[in-house]
Amino acid sequence: MLKALRWTIPLAIFSILVAFLAIGLYRNPQEIPSPLIGKPAPVFKLAKLHAPGESLGSDDLKGQVWLLNVWASWCVSCRVEHPLLVQLAGARIVPVYGLDYKDKPEDGAAWLARNGNPYTTSLVDRDGRVGIDFGVYGVPETFVIDKAGIVRYKQIGPLTSEALEKKILPLVRELQR
């Protein structure tokens, strides 16, 4: 009896760990729920990328629905979503604010000059503290924030046409009413 227990308990623990691993492998990492959904966006006040002497804060954005796109010049995935952001900005459906995350401001400004600037304003988060407050796992990430400053949606990873058309823009239109 004692010999059977000696192997049964470790086998049971191993089986449970394998089950959790299997579940984790089949989950979509872009569907990780954010603890900020339904809560106020973190308070911030940061320097503007293209006007370092000026700043913009979360209080300045209240009263409008807006997107916060977390990006960086060193981010490969940001290059993938960038044409979609430029297209979205051209449609003028919703203001898109950029958060240049853990990047040198001169690199961020040069990257936008080369690739187009879809942002109403891009803010410098050199040390990443605001990104951490938003719970950023990695760039790019995009947040939908309502008129009261409440986070309503979080897109992890690059924006896609499908995510914009089926989730983000319908939500934005609903929040703008």
Backbone as a ProteinNet text record, in pm:
[ID]
protein_1_A
[PRIMARY]
MLKALRWTIPLAIFSILVAFLAIGLYRNPQEIPSPLIGKPAPVFKLAKLHAPGESLGSDDLKGQVWLLNVWASWCVSCRVEHPLLVQLAGARIVPVYGLDYKDKPEDGAAWLARNGNPYTTSLVDRDGRVGIDFGVYGVPETFVIDKAGIVRYKQIGPLTSEALEKKILPLVRELQR
[TERTIARY]
82.5	0	86.7	188.4	276.8	352.5	392.7	463.2	372.5	246.1	151.3	132.1	121	106.9	232.2	344.6	472	477.6	417.4	417.3	288.9	180.9	52.1	47.9	96.9	91.5	176.6	302.9	380.2	318.1	262.7	198.8	76.2	-1.3	-118.6	-77.1	25.6	74.9	127.1	202.6	253.7	139.5	37.1	-78.6	-150.4	-164.9	-229.4	-146.5	-15.8	71.8	63.7	61.3	50.2	-83.5	-189.1	-320.9	-319.7	-262.6	-254.2	-170	-59.9	25.1	-51.9	-123.9	-201.3	-307.4	-375.2	-476.5	-410.3	-297.6	-226.4	-178.4	-139.4	-91.1	-200.9	-323.8	-433.9	-510.4	-466.7	-531.5	-469	-549.3	-502.7	-440.6	-310.7	-247.3	-304.3	-372.9	-432.1	-562	-607.8	-732.4	-709	-588.5	-559.8	-640	-727.9	-809.1	-723.9	-755.1	-683.6	-758.1	-688.1	-754.6	-804.6	-764.6	-807.5	-943.2	-992.9	-1119.2	-1228.6	-1299	-1405.2	-1355.9	-1225.4	-1167.5	-1104.7	-1083.8	-1021.1	-881.8	-852.1	-717.4	-619.9	-498.4	-399	-378.4	-356.1	-330.7	-186.8	-168.9	-34.7	-26.5	92.9	123.5	264.4	273.4	401.2	433.6	561.9	607.5	563	532.3	496.9	624.9	617.3	734.1	784.6	694.2	734	739.5	706	715	753.4	880.3	924	897.8	883.3	855	708.6	624.9	481.6	448.3	341.1	299.4	149.7	108.3	-32.1	-59.4	-174.9	-209	-344.5	-370.4	-497.6	-616	-601.8	-711.5	-745.2	-644.6	-666.5	-752.1	-761.8	-830.7	-973.2	-1011.2	-1147.9	-1248.5	-1362.6	-1467.7	-1468	-1371.3	-1366.4	-1332.7	-1378.6	-1338	-1207	-1108.6	-978.4	-909.4	-814.3	-731.9	-593.3	-534.5	-394.3	-322.5	-229.7	-150.7	-8.9	32.6	166.3	258.3	364.1	451.7	595.7	688.7	829.1	898.6	1001.9	1074.8	1146.2	1178.1	1250.1	1155.8	1027.4	926.1	894.5	925	899.6	749.6	671.7	527.3	458.7	518.5	460.9	465	565.8	575.2	460.6	417	308.4	176.9	148.3	20.3	20	137.2	148	64.9	65.9	-17.5	-166.7	-211.5	-351.3	-379.8	-284.5	-300.1	-303.3	-218.8	-217.5	-353.1	-405.1	-536.4	-646.4	-641.8	-740.4	-735	-615.9	-601.3	-658.7	-638.4	-691	-843.3	-905.1	-1051.5	-1111.6	-1031.9	-1074.2	-1198.1	-1202.1	-1314.2	-1294.5	-1170.5	-1137.4	-993.8	-965.3	-825.9	-740.7	-622.5	-528.6	-407.1	-381.1	-264.6	-161.2	-36.9	71	144.4	193.6	279.2	409	511.5	641.5	710.7	707.5	739.8	886	956.3	1095.7	1181.1	1171.4	1237.9	1310.4	1413	1477.6	1386.9	1355	1265.8	1312.1	1443.1	1492.5	1469.6	1478.3	1451.2	1303	1217.3	1073.2	1032.4	1085.3	1051.9	1100.9	1220.7	1274.9	1191.5	1148.3	1067.7	934.9	870.9	744.1	765.7	877.4	905.8	920.7	980.8	999.3	870.6	790.3	676.4	539.5	533.9	407.1	364.8	297.9	258.8	106.2	53.6	-91.7	-147.1	-60.9	-103	-145.2	-253.6	-294.4	-179.2	-124.6	-3.6	60.1	191.5	261.4	336.6	330.8	390.8	513.2	607.6	732.8	722.4	734.4	737	872.8	977.2	1116.5	1147	1101.8	1133.3	1026	916.8	813.3	716.7	721.7	635	487.1	449.9	309	263	346.9	315.1	292.7	376	360.1	228.9	194.9	67.3	-51.7	-37.5	-142.9	-140.7	-39.7	-31.4	18	104.1	155.5	243.3	209.1	288	403.3	379.3	477.5	413.3	493.7	440.1	419.7	322.3	223	102.9	38.2	-89.8	-173.7	-304	-394	-510.2	-543.9	-652.2	-759.8	-886	-998.4	-1039.5	-1044.7	-1077	-1196.5	-1295.3	-1419	-1410	-1521	-1525.3	-1496.2	-1526.5	-1502.6	-1362.6	-1283.4	-1148.1	-1142.9	-1245.4	-1251.3	-1198.3	-1112.2	-1060.2	-1171.7	-1203.8	-1314	-1267.9	-1144.8	-1096.6	-944.8	-883.2	-738	-706.8	-632	-585	-437.9	-404.6	-265	-210.6	-95.7	-36.4	-82.8	-36.5	-69.2	-218.6	-265.4	-402.9	-417.5	-535.6	-567	-693.5	-715.5	-838.8	-959.7	-949.8	-1061.2	-1091.2	-987.1	-1007.8	-1068.2	-1021.1	-1076	-1223.3	-1254.9	-1390.6	-1491.5	-1448.4	-1544.4	-1551	-1443.9	-1442.2	-1423.5	-1314.8	-1274.2	-1365.3	-1385.6	-1467.1	-1613.8	-1677.3	-1813.9	-1819.4	-1720.5	-1716.3	-1697.4	-1606.9	-1582.4	-1711.5	-1779.6	-1903.6	-2009.3	-2018.6	-2115.1	-2079.9	-1952.4	-1908.5	-1919.8	-1914.5	-1922.7	-2064.3	-2163.9	-2305	-2333.4
-120	0	126	128.4	243.4	265.9	156.9	169	229.3	191.9	245	395.8	440.8	583.8	661.5	595.9	659.3	704.7	630.7	665.6	735.2	713.1	769.6	921.1	970.8	1114.6	1192.3	1153.9	1227.2	1216	1098	1080.2	1170.9	1184.9	1271.5	1418.1	1460.4	1597.9	1623.8	1527.8	1540.6	1550.3	1469.6	1470.3	1604.7	1662.3	1793.2	1900.6	1897.6	1995.2	1982.1	1859	1836.2	1890.2	1870.7	1921	2073.7	2142.2	2289	2335.7	2267.8	2303	2286.6	2177.3	2152.5	2260.3	2297.9	2404.2	2534.9	2566.6	2690.3	2695.5	2582.8	2580	2607.9	2578.7	2597.7	2727.9	2810.1	2939.6	3042.8	3138.7	3247	3354	3383.8	3482.7	3623	3649.7	3781.6	3796	3689.3	3694.8	3692.6	3730.3	3739.6	3856.6	3831.9	3943	4043.3	4169.2	4272.6	4304.1	4316.4	4355.1	4499.4	4576.3	4716.9	4733.4	4630.3	4643.6	4681	4791.5	4839.6	4926.9	4955.2	5038.4	5162.9	5266.3	5388	5360.3	5423.3	5414.6	5476.5	5426.2	5484.9	5633.9	5707.7	5851.7	5869.8	5957.8	5985.3	6128.7	6177.5	6305.6	6288.7	6289.1	6260.9	6367.7	6377.8	6469.7	6419	6514	6480.1	6448.8	6348.9	6306.9	6418.1	6486.6	6589.1	6730.3	6743.1	6872.1	6844.1	6808.3	6763.5	6862.5	6990.3	7090.8	7091.2	7020.2	7013	6874.3	6867.5	6737.2	6717.9	6594.5	6558.1	6454.3	6467.8	6374.2	6311.2	6210.9	6138.9	6232.2	6329.7	6423.8	6507.4	6532.6	6610.7	6535	6404.9	6322	6284.8	6321.8	6290.5	6366.6	6304.2	6365	6317.2	6234.2	6177.9	6029.5	5954.9	5815.1	5818.7	5741.1	5743.5	5608.6	5588.9	5468.4	5505	5416.8	5429.7	5311.7	5342.8	5238.3	5243.8	5135.1	5125.7	5068	5141	5103.4	5139.9	5100.1	5138.7	5121.8	5198.8	5191	5057.3	4992.2	4864.5	4744.1	4768.9	4663.3	4615.1	4489.4	4432	4421.4	4378.4	4363.6	4498.5	4604.5	4738.2	4775.3	4725.6	4750.8	4683.3	4569.6	4494.3	4571.9	4626.9	4695	4840.2	4897.7	5041.2	5088.7	5019.2	5065.7	5071.7	4980.5	4981	5102.5	5139.3	5258.2	5385.5	5389.8	5506.2	5517.2	5404.2	5401.4	5445.6	5396.1	5432.8	5582.6	5636.3	5780.3	5862.3	5816.1	5886.5	5887.8	5785.4	5777.4	5870.6	5914.8	6009.7	5963.8	5837.1	5780.8	5804.5	5788.1	5799.6	5850.6	5939.3	5982	5866.6	5854.6	5750.3	5819.8	5789.1	5843.4	5732.8	5768.7	5670.8	5682.2	5569.2	5565	5498.4	5580.6	5530.7	5468.6	5336.3	5257.7	5214.3	5254.6	5214.7	5235.2	5353.2	5386	5518.7	5538.8	5669.4	5761.9	5878.9	5970.4	5999.6	6015.6	6045.2	5926.7	5804.2	5686.5	5678.1	5706	5704.4	5808.9	5930.6	6038.8	6006.2	5950.3	5913.5	5801.9	5705.9	5594	5645.1	5736.9	5793.5	5878.3	5949.3	6030.7	5941.1	5823.7	5729.6	5657.7	5621.7	5532.5	5599.1	5726.1	5796.6	5802.6	5910.8	5932	5927.7	5815.8	5803.6	5864.3	5914.6	5954.1	6099.4	6122	6257.8	6322.8	6250.6	6286.8	6156.7	6152	6037.1	6085	6006.8	6042.3	5956	6010.8	5941.6	5871.7	5739.9	5658.5	5588.7	5670	5623.1	5510	5522.7	5419.1	5311.2	5325.7	5223.2	5220.6	5319.8	5318.2	5326.6	5410.9	5422.5	5292.3	5235.6	5106.5	4999.8	4999.2	4902.8	4927.6	5054.7	5087.2	5035.9	5036.3	4985.8	4832.6	4770.7	4624.4	4572.9	4649.8	4610	4486	4383.7	4259.8	4273.2	4343.1	4362.9	4447	4509.4	4595	4514.1	4548.8	4652.7	4603.8	4697.6	4674.8	4800.5	4781.5	4893.4	4887.5	5001.8	5013.7	5105.8	5070.5	5159.2	5220.6	5353.1	5423.2	5514.7	5508.7	5583.5	5727.4	5799.9	5942.7	5970.9	5874.5	5892.5	5846.6	5799.8	5754	5609.2	5531	5390.3	5304.7	5208.7	5115.6	5017.5	5009.4	4923	4801.6	4804.7	4693.5	4700.3	4582.6	4575.1	4473.4	4517.6	4430.2	4402.3	4277.4	4238.6	4196.4	4249	4216.5	4314.5	4291.7	4385.8	4390.6	4510.2	4525.4	4451.8	4397.9	4333.9	4399.3	4384.5	4436.7	4373.8	4244.4	4173.7	4228.3	4249	4302.5	4442.7	4523.4	4658.6	4653.9	4576.8	4574.1	4505.8	4400.2	4321.6	4359.3	4415.6	4445.4	4593.8	4649.4	4782.8	4892.8	4898.8	5008.1	5000.5	4881.7	4879.5	4929.4	4893.2	4940.5	5091.5	5143.6	5287.6	5362.4	5313.8	5380.8	5378.6	5266.7	5255.8	5353.6	5365.3	5453.7	5601.6	5631.9	5770.3	5825.6	5740	5786	5865.1
0	0	0	84.7	94.6	-36.4	-103.1	-231.2	-338.2	-336.2	-434.9	-415.3	-290.5	-262.4	-301.8	-286.7	-316.8	-463.4	-553.3	-694.9	-738.7	-668.5	-708.4	-691.6	-581.9	-555.9	-657.1	-680.9	-782.8	-922.5	-953.8	-1083.9	-1097	-992.6	-994.2	-1011.3	-940.3	-951.4	-1092.7	-1146.6	-1282.5	-1383.8	-1367	-1458.4	-1454.6	-1337.3	-1323.6	-1394.1	-1376.2	-1442.7	-1595.3	-1645.9	-1789.5	-1840.8	-1765.4	-1805.5	-1814.5	-1716	-1720.1	-1838.8	-1865.4	-1978.5	-2109.4	-2124.5	-2246.2	-2266.1	-2160.8	-2169.7	-2212.2	-2153.3	-2185	-2329.1	-2384.9	-2522	-2624.2	-2588.5	-2682	-2662	-2570	-2549.3	-2640.6	-2682.9	-2767.4	-2677.8	-2694.3	-2606.3	-2622.1	-2734.5	-2752.8	-2674.6	-2613.4	-2538	-2387.3	-2346.1	-2203.4	-2149.2	-2053.8	-2003.8	-1925.1	-1944.5	-1871.9	-1743.8	-1632.8	-1508.6	-1512.4	-1613.7	-1623.7	-1689.9	-1759	-1829.8	-1729.2	-1760.4	-1672.6	-1559	-1557.3	-1451.7	-1513.9	-1432.3	-1486.4	-1541.3	-1653.7	-1709.8	-1610.6	-1605.9	-1516	-1544.6	-1438.9	-1451.4	-1498.6	-1596.5	-1646.9	-1697.6	-1708.9	-1773.3	-1829.3	-1962.5	-2028.3	-2131.9	-2163.8	-2267.6	-2404.2	-2491.6	-2628.9	-2706.5	-2790.9	-2869.2	-2960.3	-3027.4	-3123.5	-3064.2	-2936.8	-2867.8	-2723	-2699.1	-2565.9	-2453	-2484.9	-2383	-2341	-2415	-2384.6	-2331.9	-2253.8	-2202.8	-2225.7	-2213.9	-2226.8	-2120.1	-2056.3	-1949.8	-1969.9	-1891.8	-1900.3	-1876.5	-1790.3	-1763.8	-1887.6	-1972.7	-2094.3	-2196.3	-2182.1	-2281.1	-2240.5	-2120	-2075.4	-2160.6	-2180.5	-2260.3	-2404.7	-2440.1	-2574.1	-2567.3	-2664.7	-2679.6	-2757.1	-2713.5	-2778.8	-2769.7	-2857.4	-2854.9	-2806.8	-2728.8	-2690.2	-2752.6	-2842.4	-2907.3	-2851.6	-2789.1	-2731	-2838.9	-2872.4	-2982.7	-2949.6	-3036.2	-3022.5	-3157.5	-3179.1	-3305.9	-3321.9	-3212.3	-3215.8	-3228	-3230.8	-3229.3	-3371.4	-3399.4	-3531.2	-3558	-3460.7	-3479.3	-3501.9	-3450.1	-3470.9	-3618.9	-3689.3	-3833.3	-3907.6	-3856.4	-3919.3	-3908.9	-3792	-3772.2	-3819.6	-3842.2	-3869.8	-3989.8	-4104.7	-4216.6	-4180.7	-4098	-4053.8	-3965.8	-3879.9	-3795.9	-3881.2	-3983.8	-4073.8	-4143.5	-4187.6	-4252.9	-4156.1	-4033.6	-3931.4	-3902.8	-3890.4	-3863.7	-3978.8	-4101	-4217.4	-4221.2	-4163.7	-4161.7	-4056.6	-3962.8	-3857.6	-3780.4	-3750.1	-3674.1	-3524.9	-3480.9	-3339	-3327.4	-3233.5	-3216	-3162	-3219.9	-3178.3	-3117.9	-2991.8	-2922.7	-2911.3	-2933.9	-2926.4	-2794.6	-2748.7	-2629.9	-2673.8	-2698.1	-2742.9	-2621.8	-2616.5	-2498	-2494.9	-2388.7	-2366.3	-2490.7	-2544.9	-2670.7	-2655.4	-2733.8	-2737.9	-2819	-2766.5	-2839.5	-2982.4	-3001.3	-3136.6	-3231.2	-3179.4	-3262.9	-3298	-3200.3	-3224.9	-3327.5	-3313.5	-3407	-3547.8	-3559	-3690.4	-3753.8	-3673	-3723.4	-3778.7	-3706.2	-3753.7	-3879.6	-3887.3	-4006	-4129.5	-4111	-4222.7	-4261.4	-4163.1	-4187.1	-4184.2	-4152.4	-4140.3	-3994.5	-3960.9	-3821.8	-3809.2	-3758	-3745	-3615.8	-3531.2	-3397.4	-3388	-3316.5	-3283.4	-3208.5	-3114	-3039.9	-2994.3	-2995.1	-2938.9	-2816.2	-2712.4	-2584.4	-2556.5	-2483	-2453.7	-2318.4	-2320.5	-2198.2	-2191.9	-2178.3	-2186.7	-2089.2	-1965.6	-1865.8	-1856.2	-1930.7	-1935.4	-1818.6	-1732.9	-1613.7	-1646.3	-1743.4	-1779.7	-1845.5	-1930.2	-1990.5	-1884.6	-1783.3	-1673.9	-1601.3	-1579.3	-1514.5	-1595.3	-1729.2	-1816	-1825.9	-1767.2	-1772.3	-1906	-1971.6	-2102	-2086.9	-2165.6	-2168.3	-2265.7	-2373.7	-2479.4	-2587.7	-2669.2	-2773.6	-2900.5	-2980.9	-2962.4	-2881.5	-2818.4	-2751.4	-2773.6	-2781.2	-2806.3	-2707.9	-2652.8	-2555.6	-2610.3	-2584	-2612.9	-2479.7	-2474.8	-2350.9	-2377.4	-2287.8	-2310.7	-2261.2	-2275	-2240.8	-2093.4	-2008	-1864.4	-1823.4	-1919.9	-1888.9	-1842.9	-1876.6	-1837.5	-1952.3	-1921.1	-2021.9	-2056.7	-2185.3	-2230.2	-2308.6	-2361.9	-2442.5	-2450	-2460.9	-2478.2	-2586.4	-2686.7	-2794	-2767.8	-2747.5	-2729.3	-2864.5	-2901.2	-3030	-3136.3	-3258.5	-3365.9	-3395.5	-3428.1	-3474.4	-3606.3	-3627.5	-3754.6	-3809	-3938.3	-3998.5	-3931.7	-3903.6	-3840.2	-3700.9	-3619.8	-3484.8	-3491.4	-3584.7	-3598.7	-3638.9	-3741.1	-3795.3	-3703.2	-3634.8	-3556.6	-3409.2	-3354.6	-3211.4	-3181.7	-3229	-3185.7	-3239.1	-3370.7	-3426.1	-3383.7	-3377.3	-3323.9	-3179.2	-3098.5	-2960.5	-2956	-3037.5	-3042	-3078.8	-3181.8	-3225.6	-3116	-3045.5	-2934.5	-2823	-2791.1	-2683	-2721.1	-2849.3	-2894.1	-2889.5	-2876.6	-2871.7	-2747.4
[MASK]
+++++++++++++++++++++++++++++++++++++++++++++++++++++++++++++++++++++++++++++++++++++++++++++++++++++++++++++++++++++++++++++++++++++++++++++++++++++++++++++++++++++++++++++++++

